Amino acid sequence: MNGYSEECLRTFLKEQGKLFDEPVAENLEEAEAFLEDCMAVVVDSLEEVREYFEEEGVDVDGMAPEDLEEVSEVFPLPDGKYLIVEG
């Protein structure tokens, strides 16, 4: 595992059901491969989550930080960072 922390991979494995109807990964290696394939990113703050979506052309004007955290593509990590996975 080199691109994503173990904590990040474990969070994705546990929470992947909020974005996908069926599991896309069964273990840490599959989770890492999936996240690399879809070019998932880890950002440091909700402000960076907002910037990411704005750069992708998603209208997030007027969304409160709490609302951004609830978007299905956003996975809050235990260390305070955020994983963003395009579904």
PDB file of N, CA, C and O in Angstrom:
ATOM      1  N   MET A   1       0.846  -1.189   0.000  1.00  0.00           N
ATOM      2  CA  MET A   1       0.000   0.000   0.000  1.00  0.00           C
ATOM      3  C   MET A   1       0.885   1.243   0.000  1.00  0.00           C
ATOM      4  O   MET A   1       1.626   1.487   0.953  1.00  0.00           O
ATOM      5  N   ASN A   2       0.805   2.013  -1.055  1.00  0.00           N
ATOM      6  CA  ASN A   2       1.656   3.189  -1.098  1.00  0.00           C
ATOM      7  C   ASN A   2       0.895   4.486  -1.306  1.00  0.00           C
ATOM      8  O   ASN A   2       1.325   5.517  -0.789  1.00  0.00           O
ATOM      9  N   GLY A   3      -0.205   4.489  -2.031  1.00  0.00           N
ATOM     10  CA  GLY A   3      -0.882   5.729  -2.335  1.00  0.00           C
ATOM     11  C   GLY A   3      -1.854   6.209  -1.282  1.00  0.00           C
ATOM     12  O   GLY A   3      -2.043   7.415  -1.123  1.00  0.00           O
ATOM     13  N   TYR A   4      -2.472   5.299  -0.562  1.00  0.00           N
ATOM     14  CA  TYR A   4      -3.497   5.644   0.419  1.00  0.00           C
ATOM     15  C   TYR A   4      -3.124   5.014   1.760  1.00  0.00           C
ATOM     16  O   TYR A   4      -2.589   3.907   1.800  1.00  0.00           O
ATOM     17  N   SER A   5      -3.404   5.713   2.845  1.00  0.00           N
ATOM     18  CA  SER A   5      -3.098   5.176   4.168  1.00  0.00           C
ATOM     19  C   SER A   5      -3.999   3.974   4.457  1.00  0.00           C
ATOM     20  O   SER A   5      -5.071   3.830   3.869  1.00  0.00           O
ATOM     21  N   GLU A   6      -3.556   3.134   5.351  1.00  0.00           N
ATOM     22  CA  GLU A   6      -4.371   1.982   5.746  1.00  0.00           C
ATOM     23  C   GLU A   6      -5.695   2.459   6.340  1.00  0.00           C
ATOM     24  O   GLU A   6      -6.743   1.859   6.097  1.00  0.00           O
ATOM     25  N   GLU A   7      -5.642   3.531   7.112  1.00  0.00           N
ATOM     26  CA  GLU A   7      -6.844   4.113   7.702  1.00  0.00           C
ATOM     27  C   GLU A   7      -7.837   4.539   6.614  1.00  0.00           C
ATOM     28  O   GLU A   7      -9.043   4.341   6.756  1.00  0.00           O
ATOM     29  N   CYS A   8      -7.331   5.113   5.550  1.00  0.00           N
ATOM     30  CA  CYS A   8      -8.156   5.541   4.424  1.00  0.00           C
ATOM     31  C   CYS A   8      -8.809   4.331   3.758  1.00  0.00           C
ATOM     32  O   CYS A   8     -10.008   4.341   3.481  1.00  0.00           O
ATOM     33  N   LEU A   9      -8.022   3.298   3.504  1.00  0.00           N
ATOM     34  CA  LEU A   9      -8.535   2.103   2.851  1.00  0.00           C
ATOM     35  C   LEU A   9      -9.584   1.412   3.717  1.00  0.00           C
ATOM     36  O   LEU A   9     -10.614   0.969   3.211  1.00  0.00           O
ATOM     37  N   ARG A  10      -9.327   1.320   5.007  1.00  0.00           N
ATOM     38  CA  ARG A  10     -10.290   0.682   5.917  1.00  0.00           C
ATOM     39  C   ARG A  10     -11.607   1.474   5.964  1.00  0.00           C
ATOM     40  O   ARG A  10     -12.688   0.884   5.995  1.00  0.00           O
ATOM     41  N   THR A  11     -11.512   2.791   5.969  1.00  0.00           N
ATOM     42  CA  THR A  11     -12.713   3.631   5.966  1.00  0.00           C
ATOM     43  C   THR A  11     -13.509   3.394   4.694  1.00  0.00           C
ATOM     44  O   THR A  11     -14.730   3.245   4.744  1.00  0.00           O
ATOM     45  N   PHE A  12     -12.827   3.359   3.552  1.00  0.00           N
ATOM     46  CA  PHE A  12     -13.518   3.123   2.291  1.00  0.00           C
ATOM     47  C   PHE A  12     -14.194   1.752   2.288  1.00  0.00           C
ATOM     48  O   PHE A  12     -15.352   1.634   1.889  1.00  0.00           O
ATOM     49  N   LEU A  13     -13.485   0.727   2.726  1.00  0.00           N
ATOM     50  CA  LEU A  13     -14.071  -0.619   2.768  1.00  0.00           C
ATOM     51  C   LEU A  13     -15.342  -0.637   3.618  1.00  0.00           C
ATOM     52  O   LEU A  13     -16.348  -1.232   3.231  1.00  0.00           O
ATOM     53  N   LYS A  14     -15.287   0.010   4.762  1.00  0.00           N
ATOM     54  CA  LYS A  14     -16.410   0.015   5.689  1.00  0.00           C
ATOM     55  C   LYS A  14     -17.594   0.819   5.155  1.00  0.00           C
ATOM     56  O   LYS A  14     -18.748   0.439   5.352  1.00  0.00           O
ATOM     57  N   GLU A  15     -17.301   1.934   4.478  1.00  0.00           N
ATOM     58  CA  GLU A  15     -18.351   2.883   4.091  1.00  0.00           C
ATOM     59  C   GLU A  15     -18.723   2.850   2.604  1.00  0.00           C
ATOM     60  O   GLU A  15     -19.551   3.652   2.173  1.00  0.00           O
ATOM     61  N   GLN A  16     -18.141   1.953   1.813  1.00  0.00           N
ATOM     62  CA  GLN A  16     -18.373   1.977   0.367  1.00  0.00           C
ATOM     63  C   GLN A  16     -19.847   1.845  -0.020  1.00  0.00           C
ATOM     64  O   GLN A  16     -20.239   2.258  -1.111  1.00  0.00           O
ATOM     65  N   GLY A  17     -20.654   1.281   0.853  1.00  0.00           N
ATOM     66  CA  GLY A  17     -22.080   1.124   0.577  1.00  0.00           C
ATOM     67  C   GLY A  17     -22.843   2.431   0.447  1.00  0.00           C
ATOM     68  O   GLY A  17     -23.940   2.447  -0.111  1.00  0.00           O
ATOM     69  N   LYS A  18     -22.287   3.532   0.951  1.00  0.00           N
ATOM     70  CA  LYS A  18     -22.990   4.811   0.810  1.00  0.00           C
ATOM     71  C   LYS A  18     -22.887   5.347  -0.617  1.00  0.00           C
ATOM     72  O   LYS A  18     -23.651   6.231  -1.005  1.00  0.00           O
ATOM     73  N   LEU A  19     -21.947   4.817  -1.397  1.00  0.00           N
ATOM     74  CA  LEU A  19     -21.769   5.277  -2.773  1.00  0.00           C
ATOM     75  C   LEU A  19     -22.142   4.207  -3.793  1.00  0.00           C
ATOM     76  O   LEU A  19     -22.612   4.524  -4.885  1.00  0.00           O
ATOM     77  N   PHE A  20     -21.932   2.943  -3.439  1.00  0.00           N
ATOM     78  CA  PHE A  20     -22.158   1.850  -4.388  1.00  0.00           C
ATOM     79  C   PHE A  20     -23.195   0.868  -3.844  1.00  0.00           C
ATOM     80  O   PHE A  20     -23.232   0.589  -2.646  1.00  0.00           O
ATOM     81  N   ASP A  21     -24.040   0.345  -4.745  1.00  0.00           N
ATOM     82  CA  ASP A  21     -25.069  -0.611  -4.346  1.00  0.00           C
ATOM     83  C   ASP A  21     -24.468  -1.950  -3.927  1.00  0.00           C
ATOM     84  O   ASP A  21     -24.985  -2.622  -3.034  1.00  0.00           O
ATOM     85  N   GLU A  22     -23.374  -2.328  -4.579  1.00  0.00           N
ATOM     86  CA  GLU A  22     -22.698  -3.579  -4.261  1.00  0.00           C
ATOM     87  C   GLU A  22     -21.243  -3.267  -3.931  1.00  0.00           C
ATOM     88  O   GLU A  22     -20.692  -2.294  -4.445  1.00  0.00           O
ATOM     89  N   PRO A  23     -20.612  -4.076  -3.084  1.00  0.00           N
ATOM     90  CA  PRO A  23     -19.198  -3.830  -2.757  1.00  0.00           C
ATOM     91  C   PRO A  23     -18.309  -3.848  -4.001  1.00  0.00           C
ATOM     92  O   PRO A  23     -18.458  -4.697  -4.879  1.00  0.00           O
ATOM     93  N   VAL A  24     -17.390  -2.900  -4.051  1.00  0.00           N
ATOM     94  CA  VAL A  24     -16.433  -2.855  -5.159  1.00  0.00           C
ATOM     95  C   VAL A  24     -15.071  -3.388  -4.721  1.00  0.00           C
ATOM     96  O   VAL A  24     -14.178  -3.588  -5.545  1.00  0.00           O
ATOM     97  N   ALA A  25     -14.923  -3.616  -3.411  1.00  0.00           N
ATOM     98  CA  ALA A  25     -13.667  -4.139  -2.870  1.00  0.00           C
ATOM     99  C   ALA A  25     -13.978  -4.979  -1.635  1.00  0.00           C
ATOM    100  O   ALA A  25     -14.871  -4.660  -0.850  1.00  0.00           O
ATOM    101  N   GLU A  26     -13.218  -6.059  -1.489  1.00  0.00           N
ATOM    102  CA  GLU A  26     -13.417  -6.964  -0.355  1.00  0.00           C
ATOM    103  C   GLU A  26     -12.286  -6.901   0.664  1.00  0.00           C
ATOM    104  O   GLU A  26     -12.448  -7.343   1.801  1.00  0.00           O
ATOM    105  N   ASN A  27     -11.130  -6.347   0.258  1.00  0.00           N
ATOM    106  CA  ASN A  27      -9.980  -6.288   1.167  1.00  0.00           C
ATOM    107  C   ASN A  27      -9.165  -5.035   0.865  1.00  0.00           C
ATOM    108  O   ASN A  27      -9.482  -4.285  -0.058  1.00  0.00           O
ATOM    109  N   LEU A  28      -8.116  -4.818   1.648  1.00  0.00           N
ATOM    110  CA  LEU A  28      -7.324  -3.586   1.501  1.00  0.00           C
ATOM    111  C   LEU A  28      -6.690  -3.462   0.119  1.00  0.00           C
ATOM    112  O   LEU A  28      -6.658  -2.374  -0.455  1.00  0.00           O
ATOM    113  N   GLU A  29      -6.188  -4.569  -0.413  1.00  0.00           N
ATOM    114  CA  GLU A  29      -5.535  -4.526  -1.729  1.00  0.00           C
ATOM    115  C   GLU A  29      -6.529  -4.149  -2.823  1.00  0.00           C
ATOM    116  O   GLU A  29      -6.223  -3.335  -3.695  1.00  0.00           O
ATOM    117  N   GLU A  30      -7.722  -4.745  -2.773  1.00  0.00           N
ATOM    118  CA  GLU A  30      -8.751  -4.410  -3.766  1.00  0.00           C
ATOM    119  C   GLU A  30      -9.211  -2.962  -3.606  1.00  0.00           C
ATOM    120  O   GLU A  30      -9.468  -2.275  -4.595  1.00  0.00           O
ATOM    121  N   ALA A  31      -9.311  -2.506  -2.372  1.00  0.00           N
ATOM    122  CA  ALA A  31      -9.714  -1.118  -2.130  1.00  0.00           C
ATOM    123  C   ALA A  31      -8.694  -0.158  -2.720  1.00  0.00           C
ATOM    124  O   ALA A  31      -9.054   0.825  -3.368  1.00  0.00           O
ATOM    125  N   GLU A  32      -7.418  -0.450  -2.489  1.00  0.00           N
ATOM    126  CA  GLU A  32      -6.377   0.423  -3.025  1.00  0.00           C
ATOM    127  C   GLU A  32      -6.397   0.429  -4.549  1.00  0.00           C
ATOM    128  O   GLU A  32      -6.295   1.488  -5.168  1.00  0.00           O
ATOM    129  N   ALA A  33      -6.527  -0.744  -5.154  1.00  0.00           N
ATOM    130  CA  ALA A  33      -6.570  -0.829  -6.620  1.00  0.00           C
ATOM    131  C   ALA A  33      -7.763  -0.051  -7.165  1.00  0.00           C
ATOM    132  O   ALA A  33      -7.635   0.663  -8.159  1.00  0.00           O
ATOM    133  N   PHE A  34      -8.916  -0.184  -6.526  1.00  0.00           N
ATOM    134  CA  PHE A  34     -10.100   0.528  -6.984  1.00  0.00           C
ATOM    135  C   PHE A  34      -9.908   2.034  -6.876  1.00  0.00           C
ATOM    136  O   PHE A  34     -10.197   2.771  -7.819  1.00  0.00           O
ATOM    137  N   LEU A  35      -9.418   2.491  -5.724  1.00  0.00           N
ATOM    138  CA  LEU A  35      -9.230   3.934  -5.528  1.00  0.00           C
ATOM    139  C   LEU A  35      -8.212   4.493  -6.514  1.00  0.00           C
ATOM    140  O   LEU A  35      -8.381   5.605  -7.015  1.00  0.00           O
ATOM    141  N   GLU A  36      -7.165   3.739  -6.794  1.00  0.00           N
ATOM    142  CA  GLU A  36      -6.182   4.188  -7.786  1.00  0.00           C
ATOM    143  C   GLU A  36      -6.810   4.256  -9.170  1.00  0.00           C
ATOM    144  O   GLU A  36      -6.580   5.216  -9.905  1.00  0.00           O
ATOM    145  N   ASP A  37      -7.606   3.244  -9.537  1.00  0.00           N
ATOM    146  CA  ASP A  37      -8.242   3.205 -10.857  1.00  0.00           C
ATOM    147  C   ASP A  37      -9.178   4.387 -11.076  1.00  0.00           C
ATOM    148  O   ASP A  37      -9.238   4.943 -12.173  1.00  0.00           O
ATOM    149  N   CYS A  38      -9.905   4.769 -10.035  1.00  0.00           N
ATOM    150  CA  CYS A  38     -10.847   5.884 -10.211  1.00  0.00           C
ATOM    151  C   CYS A  38     -10.239   7.222  -9.794  1.00  0.00           C
ATOM    152  O   CYS A  38     -10.935   8.235  -9.719  1.00  0.00           O
ATOM    153  N   MET A  39      -8.932   7.215  -9.523  1.00  0.00           N
ATOM    154  CA  MET A  39      -8.190   8.423  -9.182  1.00  0.00           C
ATOM    155  C   MET A  39      -8.817   9.189  -8.017  1.00  0.00           C
ATOM    156  O   MET A  39      -8.970  10.409  -8.070  1.00  0.00           O
ATOM    157  N   ALA A  40      -9.173   8.457  -6.976  1.00  0.00           N
ATOM    158  CA  ALA A  40      -9.709   9.078  -5.770  1.00  0.00           C
ATOM    159  C   ALA A  40      -8.637   9.968  -5.147  1.00  0.00           C
ATOM    160  O   ALA A  40      -7.442   9.702  -5.271  1.00  0.00           O
ATOM    161  N   VAL A  41      -9.079  11.014  -4.485  1.00  0.00           N
ATOM    162  CA  VAL A  41      -8.138  11.949  -3.877  1.00  0.00           C
ATOM    163  C   VAL A  41      -8.426  12.102  -2.387  1.00  0.00           C
ATOM    164  O   VAL A  41      -9.558  11.933  -1.932  1.00  0.00           O
ATOM    165  N   VAL A  42      -7.382  12.424  -1.648  1.00  0.00           N
ATOM    166  CA  VAL A  42      -7.510  12.735  -0.226  1.00  0.00           C
ATOM    167  C   VAL A  42      -7.168  14.212  -0.072  1.00  0.00           C
ATOM    168  O   VAL A  42      -6.129  14.678  -0.540  1.00  0.00           O
ATOM    169  N   VAL A  43      -8.068  14.942   0.597  1.00  0.00           N
ATOM    170  CA  VAL A  43      -7.840  16.368   0.835  1.00  0.00           C
ATOM    171  C   VAL A  43      -7.861  16.624   2.335  1.00  0.00           C
ATOM    172  O   VAL A  43      -8.345  15.802   3.113  1.00  0.00           O
ATOM    173  N   ASP A  44      -7.329  17.773   2.729  1.00  0.00           N
ATOM    174  CA  ASP A  44      -7.120  18.072   4.142  1.00  0.00           C
ATOM    175  C   ASP A  44      -8.303  18.714   4.856  1.00  0.00           C
ATOM    176  O   ASP A  44      -8.361  18.692   6.086  1.00  0.00           O
ATOM    177  N   SER A  45      -9.251  19.286   4.110  1.00  0.00           N
ATOM    178  CA  SER A  45     -10.319  20.034   4.775  1.00  0.00           C
ATOM    179  C   SER A  45     -11.579  20.065   3.914  1.00  0.00           C
ATOM    180  O   SER A  45     -11.555  19.719   2.732  1.00  0.00           O
ATOM    181  N   LEU A  46     -12.674  20.487   4.532  1.00  0.00           N
ATOM    182  CA  LEU A  46     -13.918  20.632   3.770  1.00  0.00           C
ATOM    183  C   LEU A  46     -13.801  21.756   2.744  1.00  0.00           C
ATOM    184  O   LEU A  46     -14.463  21.719   1.707  1.00  0.00           O
ATOM    185  N   GLU A  47     -12.965  22.752   3.025  1.00  0.00           N
ATOM    186  CA  GLU A  47     -12.732  23.812   2.035  1.00  0.00           C
ATOM    187  C   GLU A  47     -12.087  23.216   0.779  1.00  0.00           C
ATOM    188  O   GLU A  47     -12.419  23.611  -0.338  1.00  0.00           O
ATOM    189  N   GLU A  48     -11.176  22.276   0.966  1.00  0.00           N
ATOM    190  CA  GLU A  48     -10.557  21.613  -0.185  1.00  0.00           C
ATOM    191  C   GLU A  48     -11.543  20.691  -0.892  1.00  0.00           C
ATOM    192  O   GLU A  48     -11.450  20.503  -2.105  1.00  0.00           O
ATOM    193  N   VAL A  49     -12.487  20.114  -0.150  1.00  0.00           N
ATOM    194  CA  VAL A  49     -13.560  19.331  -0.779  1.00  0.00           C
ATOM    195  C   VAL A  49     -14.356  20.257  -1.690  1.00  0.00           C
ATOM    196  O   VAL A  49     -14.645  19.906  -2.834  1.00  0.00           O
ATOM    197  N   ARG A  50     -14.717  21.451  -1.183  1.00  0.00           N
ATOM    198  CA  ARG A  50     -15.463  22.433  -1.976  1.00  0.00           C
ATOM    199  C   ARG A  50     -14.675  22.815  -3.238  1.00  0.00           C
ATOM    200  O   ARG A  50     -15.233  22.846  -4.335  1.00  0.00           O
ATOM    201  N   GLU A  51     -13.381  23.103  -3.076  1.00  0.00           N
ATOM    202  CA  GLU A  51     -12.541  23.481  -4.218  1.00  0.00           C
ATOM    203  C   GLU A  51     -12.488  22.356  -5.249  1.00  0.00           C
ATOM    204  O   GLU A  51     -12.549  22.612  -6.452  1.00  0.00           O
ATOM    205  N   TYR A  52     -12.374  21.118  -4.787  1.00  0.00           N
ATOM    206  CA  TYR A  52     -12.334  19.972  -5.700  1.00  0.00           C
ATOM    207  C   TYR A  52     -13.609  19.918  -6.537  1.00  0.00           C
ATOM    208  O   TYR A  52     -13.541  19.799  -7.760  1.00  0.00           O
ATOM    209  N   PHE A  53     -14.765  20.005  -5.893  1.00  0.00           N
ATOM    210  CA  PHE A  53     -16.023  19.930  -6.626  1.00  0.00           C
ATOM    211  C   PHE A  53     -16.188  21.111  -7.570  1.00  0.00           C
ATOM    212  O   PHE A  53     -16.693  20.943  -8.680  1.00  0.00           O
ATOM    213  N   GLU A  54     -15.772  22.307  -7.152  1.00  0.00           N
ATOM    214  CA  GLU A  54     -15.853  23.470  -8.040  1.00  0.00           C
ATOM    215  C   GLU A  54     -14.993  23.267  -9.275  1.00  0.00           C
ATOM    216  O   GLU A  54     -15.412  23.600 -10.383  1.00  0.00           O
ATOM    217  N   GLU A  55     -13.775  22.716  -9.095  1.00  0.00           N
ATOM    218  CA  GLU A  55     -12.894  22.445 -10.232  1.00  0.00           C
ATOM    219  C   GLU A  55     -13.491  21.409 -11.179  1.00  0.00           C
ATOM    220  O   GLU A  55     -13.235  21.438 -12.383  1.00  0.00           O
ATOM    221  N   GLU A  56     -14.293  20.487 -10.625  1.00  0.00           N
ATOM    222  CA  GLU A  56     -14.939  19.452 -11.428  1.00  0.00           C
ATOM    223  C   GLU A  56     -16.240  19.937 -12.061  1.00  0.00           C
ATOM    224  O   GLU A  56     -16.889  19.191 -12.794  1.00  0.00           O
ATOM    225  N   GLY A  57     -16.622  21.177 -11.785  1.00  0.00           N
ATOM    226  CA  GLY A  57     -17.827  21.744 -12.374  1.00  0.00           C
ATOM    227  C   GLY A  57     -19.108  21.431 -11.626  1.00  0.00           C
ATOM    228  O   GLY A  57     -20.199  21.610 -12.167  1.00  0.00           O
ATOM    229  N   VAL A  58     -18.995  20.967 -10.392  1.00  0.00           N
ATOM    230  CA  VAL A  58     -20.171  20.670  -9.576  1.00  0.00           C
ATOM    231  C   VAL A  58     -20.600  21.944  -8.851  1.00  0.00           C
ATOM    232  O   VAL A  58     -19.771  22.636  -8.260  1.00  0.00           O
ATOM    233  N   ASP A  59     -21.886  22.248  -8.898  1.00  0.00           N
ATOM    234  CA  ASP A  59     -22.403  23.444  -8.238  1.00  0.00           C
ATOM    235  C   ASP A  59     -22.539  23.174  -6.739  1.00  0.00           C
ATOM    236  O   ASP A  59     -23.432  22.445  -6.308  1.00  0.00           O
ATOM    237  N   VAL A  60     -21.654  23.765  -5.964  1.00  0.00           N
ATOM    238  CA  VAL A  60     -21.699  23.607  -4.508  1.00  0.00           C
ATOM    239  C   VAL A  60     -21.964  24.942  -3.818  1.00  0.00           C
ATOM    240  O   VAL A  60     -21.857  25.045  -2.596  1.00  0.00           O
ATOM    241  N   ASP A  61     -22.312  25.969  -4.606  1.00  0.00           N
ATOM    242  CA  ASP A  61     -22.641  27.275  -4.019  1.00  0.00           C
ATOM    243  C   ASP A  61     -23.798  27.120  -3.049  1.00  0.00           C
ATOM    244  O   ASP A  61     -24.796  26.467  -3.354  1.00  0.00           O
ATOM    245  N   GLY A  62     -23.658  27.712  -1.903  1.00  0.00           N
ATOM    246  CA  GLY A  62     -24.718  27.673  -0.913  1.00  0.00           C
ATOM    247  C   GLY A  62     -24.734  26.425  -0.052  1.00  0.00           C
ATOM    248  O   GLY A  62     -25.530  26.336   0.882  1.00  0.00           O
ATOM    249  N   MET A  63     -23.880  25.466  -0.343  1.00  0.00           N
ATOM    250  CA  MET A  63     -23.840  24.255   0.486  1.00  0.00           C
ATOM    251  C   MET A  63     -23.031  24.529   1.744  1.00  0.00           C
ATOM    252  O   MET A  63     -21.910  25.033   1.677  1.00  0.00           O
ATOM    253  N   ALA A  64     -23.605  24.194   2.880  1.00  0.00           N
ATOM    254  CA  ALA A  64     -22.904  24.330   4.151  1.00  0.00           C
ATOM    255  C   ALA A  64     -21.826  23.252   4.251  1.00  0.00           C
ATOM    256  O   ALA A  64     -21.949  22.202   3.621  1.00  0.00           O
ATOM    257  N   PRO A  65     -20.780  23.495   5.028  1.00  0.00           N
ATOM    258  CA  PRO A  65     -19.740  22.474   5.195  1.00  0.00           C
ATOM    259  C   PRO A  65     -20.308  21.117   5.614  1.00  0.00           C
ATOM    260  O   PRO A  65     -19.838  20.081   5.146  1.00  0.00           O
ATOM    261  N   GLU A  66     -21.309  21.116   6.485  1.00  0.00           N
ATOM    262  CA  GLU A  66     -21.914  19.858   6.933  1.00  0.00           C
ATOM    263  C   GLU A  66     -22.564  19.122   5.758  1.00  0.00           C
ATOM    264  O   GLU A  66     -22.551  17.892   5.702  1.00  0.00           O
ATOM    265  N   ASP A  67     -23.136  19.892   4.818  1.00  0.00           N
ATOM    266  CA  ASP A  67     -23.765  19.285   3.644  1.00  0.00           C
ATOM    267  C   ASP A  67     -22.710  18.653   2.740  1.00  0.00           C
ATOM    268  O   ASP A  67     -22.928  17.574   2.191  1.00  0.00           O
ATOM    269  N   LEU A  68     -21.570  19.321   2.586  1.00  0.00           N
ATOM    270  CA  LEU A  68     -20.483  18.758   1.774  1.00  0.00           C
ATOM    271  C   LEU A  68     -20.012  17.429   2.341  1.00  0.00           C
ATOM    272  O   LEU A  68     -19.706  16.495   1.601  1.00  0.00           O
ATOM    273  N   GLU A  69     -19.960  17.360   3.657  1.00  0.00           N
ATOM    274  CA  GLU A  69     -19.495  16.140   4.314  1.00  0.00           C
ATOM    275  C   GLU A  69     -20.456  14.974   4.084  1.00  0.00           C
ATOM    276  O   GLU A  69     -20.056  13.813   4.167  1.00  0.00           O
ATOM    277  N   GLU A  70     -21.713  15.280   3.796  1.00  0.00           N
ATOM    278  CA  GLU A  70     -22.729  14.244   3.596  1.00  0.00           C
ATOM    279  C   GLU A  70     -22.849  13.778   2.147  1.00  0.00           C
ATOM    280  O   GLU A  70     -23.573  12.820   1.875  1.00  0.00           O
ATOM    281  N   VAL A  71     -22.161  14.430   1.211  1.00  0.00           N
ATOM    282  CA  VAL A  71     -22.213  14.029  -0.190  1.00  0.00           C
ATOM    283  C   VAL A  71     -21.697  12.597  -0.299  1.00  0.00           C
ATOM    284  O   VAL A  71     -20.698  12.247   0.330  1.00  0.00           O
ATOM    285  N   SER A  72     -22.378  11.763  -1.102  1.00  0.00           N
ATOM    286  CA  SER A  72     -22.047  10.328  -1.143  1.00  0.00           C
ATOM    287  C   SER A  72     -20.615  10.056  -1.598  1.00  0.00           C
ATOM    288  O   SER A  72     -20.058   9.017  -1.245  1.00  0.00           O
ATOM    289  N   GLU A  73     -20.010  10.943  -2.358  1.00  0.00           N
ATOM    290  CA  GLU A  73     -18.633  10.742  -2.823  1.00  0.00           C
ATOM    291  C   GLU A  73     -17.583  11.117  -1.787  1.00  0.00           C
ATOM    292  O   GLU A  73     -16.395  10.864  -1.991  1.00  0.00           O
ATOM    293  N   VAL A  74     -18.004  11.715  -0.686  1.00  0.00           N
ATOM    294  CA  VAL A  74     -17.071  12.206   0.337  1.00  0.00           C
ATOM    295  C   VAL A  74     -17.070  11.262   1.538  1.00  0.00           C
ATOM    296  O   VAL A  74     -18.113  10.968   2.122  1.00  0.00           O
ATOM    297  N   PHE A  75     -15.880  10.802   1.886  1.00  0.00           N
ATOM    298  CA  PHE A  75     -15.713   9.894   3.013  1.00  0.00           C
ATOM    299  C   PHE A  75     -14.842  10.578   4.069  1.00  0.00           C
ATOM    300  O   PHE A  75     -13.632  10.700   3.877  1.00  0.00           O
ATOM    301  N   PRO A  76     -15.436  11.028   5.185  1.00  0.00           N
ATOM    302  CA  PRO A  76     -14.621  11.613   6.253  1.00  0.00           C
ATOM    303  C   PRO A  76     -13.686  10.546   6.840  1.00  0.00           C
ATOM    304  O   PRO A  76     -14.109   9.422   7.109  1.00  0.00           O
ATOM    305  N   LEU A  77     -12.437  10.903   7.031  1.00  0.00           N
ATOM    306  CA  LEU A  77     -11.441   9.980   7.575  1.00  0.00           C
ATOM    307  C   LEU A  77     -11.198  10.293   9.047  1.00  0.00           C
ATOM    308  O   LEU A  77     -11.373  11.433   9.476  1.00  0.00           O
ATOM    309  N   PRO A  78     -10.797   9.290   9.822  1.00  0.00           N
ATOM    310  CA  PRO A  78     -10.578   9.499  11.255  1.00  0.00           C
ATOM    311  C   PRO A  78      -9.558  10.584  11.587  1.00  0.00           C
ATOM    312  O   PRO A  78      -9.631  11.187  12.658  1.00  0.00           O
ATOM    313  N   ASP A  79      -8.616  10.841  10.693  1.00  0.00           N
ATOM    314  CA  ASP A  79      -7.583  11.846  10.979  1.00  0.00           C
ATOM    315  C   ASP A  79      -8.007  13.263  10.606  1.00  0.00           C
ATOM    316  O   ASP A  79      -7.197  14.187  10.675  1.00  0.00           O
ATOM    317  N   GLY A  80      -9.279  13.447  10.209  1.00  0.00           N
ATOM    318  CA  GLY A  80      -9.777  14.771   9.876  1.00  0.00           C
ATOM    319  C   GLY A  80      -9.692  15.124   8.404  1.00  0.00           C
ATOM    320  O   GLY A  80     -10.175  16.179   7.994  1.00  0.00           O
ATOM    321  N   LYS A  81      -9.088  14.261   7.604  1.00  0.00           N
ATOM    322  CA  LYS A  81      -9.022  14.482   6.161  1.00  0.00           C
ATOM    323  C   LYS A  81     -10.258  13.881   5.508  1.00  0.00           C
ATOM    324  O   LYS A  81     -11.107  13.298   6.183  1.00  0.00           O
ATOM    325  N   TYR A  82     -10.351  14.027   4.189  1.00  0.00           N
ATOM    326  CA  TYR A  82     -11.505  13.550   3.447  1.00  0.00           C
ATOM    327  C   TYR A  82     -11.058  12.829   2.184  1.00  0.00           C
ATOM    328  O   TYR A  82     -10.212  13.322   1.438  1.00  0.00           O
ATOM    329  N   LEU A  83     -11.642  11.649   1.954  1.00  0.00           N
ATOM    330  CA  LEU A  83     -11.439  10.898   0.729  1.00  0.00           C
ATOM    331  C   LEU A  83     -12.572  11.230  -0.207  1.00  0.00           C
ATOM    332  O   LEU A  83     -13.736  11.176   0.187  1.00  0.00           O
ATOM    333  N   ILE A  84     -12.251  11.579  -1.454  1.00  0.00           N
ATOM    334  CA  ILE A  84     -13.271  11.876  -2.461  1.00  0.00           C
ATOM    335  C   ILE A  84     -13.160  10.808  -3.545  1.00  0.00           C
ATOM    336  O   ILE A  84     -12.108  10.632  -4.160  1.00  0.00           O
ATOM    337  N   VAL A  85     -14.276  10.095  -3.766  1.00  0.00           N
ATOM    338  CA  VAL A  85     -14.323   9.002  -4.741  1.00  0.00           C
ATOM    339  C   VAL A  85     -15.400   9.315  -5.751  1.00  0.00           C
ATOM    340  O   VAL A  85     -16.569   9.461  -5.393  1.00  0.00           O
ATOM    341  N   GLU A  86     -15.018   9.421  -7.022  1.00  0.00           N
ATOM    342  CA  GLU A  86     -16.011   9.627  -8.078  1.00  0.00           C
ATOM    343  C   GLU A  86     -16.653   8.282  -8.392  1.00  0.00           C
ATOM    344  O   GLU A  86     -15.964   7.335  -8.770  1.00  0.00           O
ATOM    345  N   GLY A  87     -17.968   8.199  -8.236  1.00  0.00           N
ATOM    346  CA  GLY A  87     -18.670   6.934  -8.382  1.00  0.00           C
ATOM    347  C   GLY A  87     -18.962   6.508  -9.770  1.00  0.00           C
ATOM    348  O   GLY A  87     -19.553   5.449  -9.979  1.00  0.00           O
TER     349      GLY A  87
END
